[in-house]
Amino acid sequence: MTLIAILLATLAVGIGSVWVAAVLMRLGWKDAGTGPGGRGLPEQHLLSFAAGALLSTAFMHLLPEALESGHEAHPLFATLLTGLVFFFLLDKAELWHHGHEHHHDDASHAHAHHPHAPRAGGWTVLTGDSVHCFGDGILIASAFMADLRLGLVAALAVLAHEVPHHIGDLAVLRQTSSSRRVALVKVSLAGAITPLGGLAGWWLLEHLKDYLPFFLVVASSSFIYVALADLIPQLQKRLGARETLAQIAWLLAGIALVVLTASLAHE
């Protein structure tokens, strides 16, 4: 039952997030700009929502679940610190987010428009995205192995983050692919790696059940790092009072959705 839930959730996150991103781009989500080279306000709302969902999942669900396991707090928090450093190094190596730094090359509109866009083109996107999706699968599996309801919440948080992430992937691949459909298929195939990560995480935790709380802490460190080092810095720009309130509202909406989902799952 748990394995089936993991596979279904990771499949929905891996491929579903790509299709949601494609639909939003089709509706003009990415093109509602604030000015030349600026990020569209609607996409900022999505980033705010994703940050709220990730932070809420980490601090209100994954970490409490790990701390309630009976393990001492010191090694768990040491794991949290190690995880944050580890994901920082992966980010530096352009493996986890395959290059978040802004690229100011005017030859590519997609690069100038989205900080997730890598410098080396389509194959870099697919390779980095596959590694990223495999890691997402392991993290989701860790949450499901602790509790099915916790797994649902974690999957929702990952989905919220992956949508803006895949908007950048699709934008880049549309520059290097023959058509939008080809770009969509390529990113969907990378997203299909997520269930493989879920299967690997399930197998690993079946043999290392005593270490499950540490896996949950590692998942928390990933969520916290993505929210604080990637998403929120993209929102730190001068905006009017109305736009700032909208960002805060979407951040709170992400938190509220995770809390509501967890409450409904418990019921």
N, C-alpha and C positions, 0 to 999 in steps of 0.2 A: 504493500500500500504506500509506504513512504517513498520507495523508489519510483513508483508510478507518478506520485505527486511531484517529485523532483523533476522528472523528465518532462511532464506536462508544463510545469511552471517555467523551467528553463527554456523550453521550446517557445512558449508564449512571450517570454522576455526577449530571447535572442532574435526571433523573426518578427514578432509583433511590434517591437519597438522600431524596427526598420520601416515597416509599413505605415505605422502612425507618423513617423518622420516624413515619409514620402507624401502622405495625404496632406500634412500641414504645409509642406513646401508647395504642393499643388494649389492649395488655398491661398498662397501668398504670404504664409506666416513669416518667412525669412526676409521678405522684401519690404516689410513695413519699417522703413528706416527712419532714423533720427537725423540723418544728414549724410553727406558723402563719407563713405568708409565707416559709418556708425552702425552699431548693431540695432536691429529693429526692436522697438519696445516690446512687441508681443513675444519675441524670443527671450528678452530679458525676463519677462513674466514666467516663462517656462523654466529658465535657469533658477529663478527664485524658488519656484515650486519644487524643483528637484532638490535644491539645497535643503529646504525645510524637511522634505521627506527623508533624505539621507541622515540628517542630524537627529531627527526624531527617532528613526529606527535604531540608530547607534546608541543614543543616550537613554532612551526610554524602554528599549526592548532587548537588544543584543547584550549590552553590558550588564544590565540587571540580571538577565538569565545566566550569564557567566558567573557573576558574583554569588548567585544563589546556589551554585553547584557544590559549595562546601570547600572549594580551594581557597588558599590564603590570598588576600588581596594583593600583596606585594608582587608575587610572580605574575599575576594577571596584568597588573598595571605596567610591569616591566615588559611584558609581551606587547601591550598597547604602544608603549614608546618605541620598541623595536619595530613594530609594524609600521608606524608613522615614518620612521627613518627609512625602512625598506621600500615603502611606496614612493618616498621622495627620490630615492636612488633609481627606482624603475622609471619614474617620470623623467629624471635626468637622462636616462638611457633611451628615452623615447620608445619604451616598450608598453608602458601601462596606458598612457594617453596619446601615444605616438606624436609627441611634439605639441605642447600647448602654447609655445611662445608665438607672439604675433609675427607674421612674416609680411614685410612691407614691400614686396616685389610687385610693382604695378602691372607686370605682365600677366598676373593671375588674379582675376576678380574674386575667385573663391578663397584664395589665400588671404587676401586683404580683408575679407569679410568674416572669416571665421577662424578663431585661434586654434581650433582642433585640426586644421588642415596641415598635413605634413609637407615637407619640402620636396620629397623625392617622387611624388606622383602616386598613381593608382596602386601599384603593387605594395608600396609602403603602407598605404591605407589598409589593404586587405590583410597583410601580414600582422601589422600592429593590432588591427581590430580582432583578428582571430585569437591572438594571445590574450587580449583584453576580455573577449567573450568567454574563453576557457576559464579564466580567473573568476569571472562573474559566476559561472556555473558552480565552481567549487564553493564560493562564498554562499550562494543560495542553498546548496546542498547542506552546508554546515548548519544553517538556520533550520532547515526542515528536519535534520537529524535530532535537533534539540526539541522541536515542537512543530507540528504541522501549521499551527496558527502563526508562529513566529516566522516560519518559512514563507507564508503568504505575505506577511508584512515586508519581509526583506525583498521578496521578488517584486513587490509593488514599488519599493524605493529604487531598486536597480532599474526597473522599467522607466521610472520618471527621469532618471539620469541619462539613460541610453538614448532617449528621443532627441534631445539637443545634440548629443554626441553624434548620432547618425545623420542629423541634418548636415553637419560639416562633412562627414564621409561622402554623402551623396553629392554634395556641392562639388567636391574635388573630383570624384569619379565621373561626373557628367562632363568634365573638361577633357577626360582621357578616354571615355568610352564612346562607342558609335551612336548610342541612343540612351534615353532615360531608362528604358526597360532593362538594357544590359547593365547599367549602373545599379539599378534596383536588385537585379538577380545576384550580382557580385557581392553586394553588401549583405543580402539575405543569406548567401552561402556562408559568409563569415559569421553571421549571427547564429547560424545553425551549429556552430562549434560549441555554443553555450550548453546544450544537453550533454555533450561529451565531457565538459567540465563538471557538470552535475553528476554524471555517472562515475567519474574519477573520484569526486569528493565523497560520494556515497560509499564506494568501495574502500577508500582510505579510512573513513570514519567507522566503517564496520569493523575494521581491524585495530582501530585506535580510539575506541569509545571513551577511554579515560581522559583523552586529550581534547574532547569536544569543547569544553569551556575555553580553551586556548584558541581553537579555531574560531569561536564566536568573537573573541577579542580581536583576532586578526581581521575578521570581517568588519568589526566596528572601526578599526584603524583605517581600513580602506574607505569606508563611508565618510569618516571624519576628514580624512585627507582630501578626498575628492571635493567635498563641500567647501572646506576652508581654503584649500590651496588652488582650486581650479574654478569652481562655480562662483563663489562670493567675490573674489577679486575682479571677475568680469563685470560685476554689478557696481563696483566702486567707481562711479563716475559722477560728474556734476549733472544733476537733473533737477527739474522743478519740483515743487512740493507735491503736485499731483502725481507725477511719475514715481517719486520716492515712496509715497503712500501706497501706490499700486504694487511696487516691489515688496514692501513689507506685507501687504495683504496676501500676495501670492506665496510668500515665504510661510506665513501663518497657515495658509490653505494647505500647503504641503504637510506641515506638522499635523493639522487637524485631520487630514485624510488618513494618515497613518494611524492616529489615535482612534478614529472612527472605525477603520478596518479592523484593528485589533479588538475593539469592543464588540463588534459584530461577530467576529470569529470566536470570541470567548462565549458569546451567547449561543 
